[in-house]
Amino acid sequence: MVKLKVLMTTTEYGVIRVGGLSAALTSLTTSLKKYVDVQIVLPRSGFDPKWKKLGEKHYRDFAVRMFENNGVKIYALSNEILDMPEIYPDPHDEIGIRKIDEYCRRLEDFVDDITFDMVHMQDFFAYKAMDKFHEMGKPILLTIHRLHREDSTWFSGETTALEKADYVTVVGESYYKEDEKELFERIAEKVTCVFNGIDTDFWSVKKSSFPSTPRQERRKETLQKYGLTDGVFYIYVGRLDPVQKGVDILLSASRDFLKTENVRMMIIGVGDNNLEQASKELEKQFPSRLKVINKLLDPKEIRDLYCTADFALIPSIFEPFGLVQLEAMSCECIPIGSQTGGIKDTIISYYDDQKKATGFLVEKGKTENLLKALNDALSVYKEKPETVEIMRKNGRKRCEEVFQWDVSSKQYFALYKKLMKK
């Protein structure tokens, strides 16, 4: 039987990445290829992936490098603008939108030369090519990973994409039913939630560098590797985003926490220059307790850290879904997150149900709330070690039973078939 050919538009995939979108799509396409023929088209952004190269084609104003990665065909569009090394250049409403618009123009030039049945847009970035897709008779499914209300030009593009899409999915239920309820109610007849998933085979203690070593011993070894002595270990991994991720709240709460408690902490991520500088300043204040790494680490290194850390920090102001809490839970690391969007959808809070708990949820945007959770987690760790072990197992089990990529893939496949029938 001939498989349906799905063209995915995106700005991130595989090593062409800056955040969680790449991780989500890389896992999703690996799962989806059982059901459909997946093709990815994205800006090259100056990256030179080590994928199998299939060829290169030159057009008047751009070139296309063709690759294959794990059974997925990738088209990387390349020219002076599309090879800007920043995947999302600042300022977003000037240089950033210029790169997005260039991507749309080159998409329109390119898609007549490839075979596909429908389009699956990952966020709005191909929004100016949607008329072209419809002229070609290709239905469009739009998946929203996050909206950018803070950037008026981007948000205008997002609302355009929502209007023109034949169907819309959102990766988090609370995000579209609560956080952005008014917006999504306008298109209620064509929107639903399809959760992201987690690759529990990869994000597993069994696949780490030390599968047989007791957790406390590997914590000691790992912290020593990064120049810290052993201690209860908290970690933040993510973009240093001044709007979404709550990093300012994290730094403020961590400052107060590290003053009074002899714990260990790592902050890993790149992004806003001011937040990078502020994180480094905090490291100078507590050099024996805090390690800051302002760069992207290899997923295997991140996995080892989650298989080592006691608590993962996710203080987001909004989070349509988020993968960090699932990556942590899958590696038996306990998340401490904001009670918002996908974080709320995925974590069962200790404050609500101690027997089923997989982590801690706190009201977003307040330093004192996050600080209280940091201290509460420390108290539970010291006073109720058996509860900590139960929470670790609960988190792993929840990932294995609820948040599997194959579940998401089957839902997307059903939507693909529905759109093709129309």
LINHUVEN-V710432 format. One record per helix or strand of 3 or more residues. SS is the DSSP state (hx for helix, st for strand). FROM is the first residue (numbers start at 1). TO is the last residue. If there is no record, write none. Layout:
{{SS/FROM/TO} {SS/FROM/TO}}
This chain:
{{st/4/9} {hx/20/32} {st/36/43} {st/52/58} {st/63/69} {st/72/78} {hx/92/113} {st/118/122} {hx/127/135} {st/139/144} {hx/152/164} {st/167/170} {hx/173/179} {hx/181/185} {hx/188/190} {st/191/193} {hx/205/207} {hx/215/225} {st/233/237} {hx/247/260} {st/264/268} {hx/273/285} {st/290/293} {hx/299/306} {st/311/314} {hx/324/330} {st/334/338} {hx/341/346} {st/359/362} {hx/367/383} {hx/385/401} {hx/405/421}}
